Amino acid sequence: MRLNISVMAASSHTCCVKPSLPLNVAQQKRAKALSILLSAFLMPTAHAIVNIEEMRGPPQTDGLTGDASLSMSGDAGNTRQSHLSASSQFFWQRGAVTKLIAADYSYGENSRHRNTNKGFVHLRYIKQQTPTRALEVFTQAVRNEFSRLSLRTLIGAGTRLTLHHSRNDAVHLGAGAFYLKESQQARAGLSDDGTEKFWRGNFYLALRYQINEQVRIVSTTYYQPALDNGHDFRLLEEASLKIKLTDALNFKLTLALTHDSEPPQAVEKTDINYKTGIEYRF
């Protein structure tokens, strides 16, 4: 089990559908955060698309491993804001089979007004069929008040192919599909509330490159088109740069871009989030 203690600075921006709309000033401010994480692997935030690649750890022996994390931040005085996030995940591995359960929840307020309320639960079954091919079956529940997402539940399956793997780099390709049920919150003046049921494809490309002994880059791109509407798709690009400072200390920078081509009414199409931090392991 590894203990990660991270001091994180985080910020997020929303890209507007209409360029003329001004950005929220609060979105442009870097939040001061102090995070103490007890974890085996880093957990992601609750994006509309959950990046499972951030949860995958190094090969392990048979048995149970897991983690739990808690992050709190806040400001008082001229600016009054607070943020809390908690997450956990557990891996059960036996031979070629791995079972994963993960959960994440975030809540925040600004000047006593709630501005974050989102979370997810994810379960996954992974069967390594050959050294280069794995079968994955998964189910998931997601909610995000400020994306008007009351609840999204889904179940799906896919194949993960290892196209290249060496000491310094790796390339993985995933392909599959899932069936989802999505409920939008009702809001005065809007007309798209209700529940939809449909299929989406699920494709991803994961890249890892070790530049040298100190620097590593990881990039994951997800593409999820609606199978009955080629104009409706969701996209996530998440890239991270990790610099090894000492055997126990790393500097990490993460940038994530999430795009929904047909978002709910009054919700922007694109979100951008970045985090920087120091990671200590022992």
Secondary structure, DSSP 8 states (H G I E B T S, - for coil): ---EEEEEEEEEEEE-SSTTS---GGGGS-EE-EEEEE-SS------SS--GGGT--S---SEEEEEEEEEEEEE-SSS-EEEEEEEEEEEEEETTEEEEEEEEEEEEEETTEEEEEEEEEEEEEEEEEETTEEEEEEEEEEEEGGGTEEEEEEEEEEEEEEEEE-SSEEEEEEEEEEEEEEEE---TT----EEEEEEEEEEEEEEEEE-SSSEEEEEEEEEEEETTEEEEEEEEEEEEEEEE-SSSEEEEEEEEEEEESS--TT--SEEEEEEEEEEEE-
